Amino acid sequence: MADDNEPELDLEALQEQLASFSVEQFLISAASTIASLAYAKLEREDLPQARKAIDALAALAPLLEGELAADLGLALTKLQVAYAEAASA
């Protein structure tokens, strides 16, 4: 029995909401978050984690389209250069 203070989980409503999301928008959001994480890992000199984030962003990049995709592509290039510089130091 559900606690009266907690809202009941409506799986059908959640599934419907998820189905209404644009995959493109989700990918752009995920890529943007991964890029931010990669920058943070580079700043902290956590190179293994930065590399993983950069690789994940590189894997997503071909799936993106539009102006934001170009921006994320530029961010990817900058991250790759920053990683290479950090790794060679």
C-alpha positions in Angstrom: 0.0 0.0 0.0 1.4 3.4 -1.0 2.1 6.0 1.6 -0.4 8.9 1.4 2.5 11.4 1.5 4.2 9.9 -1.6 2.8 10.3 -5.1 2.1 7.1 -6.8 4.4 6.2 -9.7 2.4 6.1 -12.9 4.5 4.0 -15.2 2.1 4.5 -18.2 2.4 8.3 -17.8 6.1 8.1 -17.6 6.4 5.9 -20.6 4.1 8.3 -22.6 6.2 11.3 -21.5 9.4 9.5 -22.5 8.0 8.5 -25.9 7.2 12.2 -26.6 10.8 13.3 -26.2 12.8 14.2 -29.3 15.8 11.8 -29.5 17.8 14.7 -31.2 17.2 17.0 -28.3 18.1 14.3 -25.8 21.3 13.6 -27.6 22.3 17.3 -27.7 21.5 17.6 -24.0 23.5 14.5 -23.2 26.4 15.6 -25.4 26.5 19.1 -23.8 26.5 17.5 -20.3 29.3 15.2 -21.3 31.4 18.1 -22.8 31.0 20.0 -19.5 32.1 17.0 -17.6 35.1 16.5 -19.8 36.2 20.1 -19.2 35.8 19.7 -15.5 37.8 16.5 -15.5 40.6 18.2 -17.5 40.7 21.1 -15.1 41.2 18.6 -12.2 43.8 16.7 -14.3 41.8 13.5 -14.1 43.0 12.4 -17.5 41.5 8.9 -17.6 38.0 10.3 -16.8 38.5 13.2 -19.2 39.5 10.7 -22.0 36.4 8.6 -21.4 34.1 11.7 -21.6 35.8 12.9 -24.7 35.5 9.5 -26.3 31.8 9.4 -25.4 31.3 12.8 -27.0 33.1 11.7 -30.1 30.8 8.7 -30.3 27.7 10.9 -30.1 28.9 13.7 -32.5 28.1 11.9 -35.7 24.5 11.4 -34.5 23.9 15.2 -34.0 22.6 17.7 -36.6 22.1 21.4 -36.8 23.8 24.4 -35.4 24.2 23.0 -31.9 25.9 19.9 -33.4 28.5 22.3 -35.0 29.0 23.9 -31.6 29.5 20.6 -29.9 31.9 19.5 -32.7 34.0 22.6 -32.0 33.9 21.8 -28.3 35.0 18.3 -29.1 38.0 19.5 -31.1 39.0 21.9 -28.3 38.7 19.1 -25.7 40.8 16.8 -27.8 43.5 19.4 -28.1 43.4 20.3 -24.4 43.6 16.6 -23.6 46.6 16.1 -25.9 48.4 19.0 -24.3 47.6 17.8 -20.8 48.7 14.2 -21.6 52.0 15.4 -23.0 52.9 17.6 -20.1 
